[in-house]
Amino acid sequence: MGWSFKWFSSGDSTFNYDFGVSFTAEQQDKPVFNYGTVVPGMPDREGASAFFRDNSAIYHTYSTYGRGIDLLNGAYNFIDVSPLGRNEDPGHTQSWVRRHDEYEDTEGLRGHPEVS
């Protein structure tokens, strides 16, 4: 894709545990995600970190979790300005996400006041 910087994977390491986006079975029901403010409820959650290397020194310059990653997903910006937005259940965020074979027939939405 012509990137001018190197991408690295955290696979096969403890990085995701160290930076609080992967959780042991014991941690999944405790508030340990997003700086200890959210119960993860699953083994892995979303997050992004940035680092800077200056010769042999490595600096952690940024981390974000939960809704903080929304700016990094350009599709969210378009969804958020659509008539129904994410149309998500406040108790179950990202409940609006559908795989290509999970969409319902949209014929029933024609004439809906929020769609018309």
C-alpha positions as CSV (number, residue, x, y, z in Angstrom):
1,M,0.0,0.0,0.0
2,G,3.0,2.3,-0.1
3,W,3.2,3.0,3.6
4,S,6.3,4.9,4.6
5,F,6.5,3.4,8.1
6,K,6.8,-0.1,9.4
7,W,3.8,-2.0,10.9
8,F,4.3,-4.5,13.6
9,S,2.0,-7.3,14.9
10,S,1.5,-8.1,18.6
11,G,0.7,-11.7,17.7
12,D,2.7,-14.4,19.5
13,S,3.6,-12.0,22.3
14,T,2.2,-10.7,25.6
15,F,1.9,-7.1,24.3
16,N,-1.9,-7.1,24.2
17,Y,-2.0,-8.3,27.9
18,D,0.6,-5.7,28.9
19,F,-1.3,-2.9,27.2
20,G,-4.7,-3.9,28.6
21,V,-6.6,-5.2,25.5
22,S,-6.3,-8.9,26.1
23,F,-7.6,-10.5,29.3
24,T,-7.3,-13.8,31.2
25,A,-10.5,-15.6,32.1
26,E,-10.2,-14.2,35.7
27,Q,-10.0,-10.6,34.4
28,Q,-12.9,-10.7,32.0
29,D,-15.5,-9.9,34.7
30,K,-13.5,-7.2,36.4
31,P,-13.1,-3.5,35.4
32,V,-9.7,-3.7,33.8
33,F,-10.3,-2.3,30.3
34,N,-9.9,1.3,29.3
35,Y,-7.7,2.3,32.2
36,G,-9.8,0.2,34.7
37,T,-13.1,1.8,33.9
38,V,-14.9,-1.0,31.9
39,V,-15.5,-4.7,32.4
40,P,-14.2,-6.3,29.2
41,G,-16.6,-9.3,29.2
42,M,-14.5,-11.1,26.5
43,P,-10.9,-12.2,26.0
44,D,-9.9,-9.3,23.6
45,R,-11.1,-5.7,23.2
46,E,-10.2,-2.8,20.8
47,G,-7.2,-0.5,21.3
48,A,-4.5,1.2,19.4
49,S,-1.0,2.3,20.5
50,A,1.8,4.3,18.8
51,F,5.5,4.3,19.6
52,F,8.6,6.2,18.5
53,R,12.1,4.8,18.2
54,D,15.1,7.0,18.6
55,N,18.1,4.8,18.0
56,S,17.8,2.2,20.8
57,A,15.2,4.1,22.9
58,I,11.5,3.3,22.3
59,Y,8.9,5.8,23.5
60,H,5.2,5.0,24.0
61,T,3.6,8.1,22.6
62,Y,-0.1,7.3,22.5
63,S,-2.8,4.7,23.4
64,T,-6.5,4.7,23.0
65,Y,-9.2,2.2,23.8
66,G,-13.0,1.7,23.4
67,R,-14.6,4.6,21.6
68,G,-11.2,6.3,21.2
69,I,-10.5,4.1,18.2
70,D,-13.5,5.5,16.3
71,L,-11.4,8.2,14.6
72,L,-9.1,5.5,13.2
73,N,-11.9,3.7,11.4
74,G,-13.0,6.0,8.6
75,A,-16.2,4.0,8.0
76,Y,-17.6,5.2,11.3
77,N,-17.4,8.8,10.2
78,F,-19.7,8.0,7.2
79,I,-22.0,5.9,9.3
80,D,-22.3,8.6,12.0
81,V,-23.7,11.1,9.5
82,S,-26.2,8.7,7.9
83,P,-29.9,9.1,8.7
84,L,-29.9,6.3,11.3
85,G,-26.3,6.6,12.3
86,R,-25.1,3.5,14.2
87,N,-28.6,3.0,15.5
88,E,-27.0,1.1,18.4
89,D,-28.4,-0.2,21.6
90,P,-26.8,1.8,24.4
91,G,-26.5,-1.4,26.5
92,H,-24.8,-3.3,23.6
93,T,-22.5,-1.1,21.6
94,Q,-21.7,-2.2,18.1
95,S,-24.9,-4.2,18.0
96,W,-25.4,-2.5,14.7
97,V,-22.5,-4.3,13.0
98,R,-23.6,-6.9,10.5
99,R,-21.7,-9.2,8.3
100,H,-22.7,-9.2,4.6
101,D,-24.9,-12.3,5.1
102,E,-26.6,-10.9,8.2
103,Y,-28.5,-8.0,6.7
104,E,-32.3,-8.1,6.8
105,D,-34.3,-7.3,3.7
106,T,-34.4,-3.5,3.5
107,E,-37.7,-3.3,1.6
108,G,-39.5,-2.8,4.8
109,L,-37.5,0.4,5.5
110,R,-39.0,2.3,2.6
111,G,-41.4,4.9,3.9
112,H,-39.8,4.7,7.4
113,P,-39.8,8.3,8.7
114,E,-36.1,8.2,9.6
115,V,-35.1,6.8,6.2
116,S,-37.4,8.6,3.7
